[in-house]
Amino acid sequence: MIVTLSVSWQPENELLDHEIAGQRDRVGQAEGEVLRDLGPHGRLFRQLHESAQTALLVDALGLDLLRRHPLVAAVQEDRAAPAGAG
C-alpha cells in the first residue's frame, strides 16, 4: 500500500538544505510511529525518500488500522508490489 502521511511537506527543490533535513526527520518520525502502531500487521516495503509517502505491506487488519490512523492522510494500492505481497 502507498501511504500518504499527515505531515507538513513541500517539494525538496523548494527548500534549503537544513529544511530538507528537518522535513525528512518529520516524515521518518511519522513513518516510524505508524509502523509501531501496526505491529505485526504491517511492515516497510519501500521508503519513498523525498515525499510524505511510504510503501507498506499490510494484512487486512493493518489496512483497517491505516485507514483510521491519525498520521495517515491517504492509502492506495501499490501497483508495483509483487502479487501476494500484502
Phi, psi and omega in degrees: 000141172267122184248122174266123183275147178274074177226153176296129185211141174225152175305138185297333180289353176261002186243156171280163183306313182292332177288324177298314180300316179296319180295315179297324176299312181298317179296316180297321178295317179296316179301315180297319179294318178298314180298319177299317182291331177289330181056228183286000184266002178196157176210160180292132175257314181201133174276136179251083186300155176074016174210171177264037180233158175214154178253125183235151169259125182224155172269185184299318179293322178299320178297317178298317179298318179300315183297336181255358186286134181294340179266006180248120179272326183202154177224131176218154180294138176268106183293344181273350181291142179295151179304134179078009183278351184223000000 
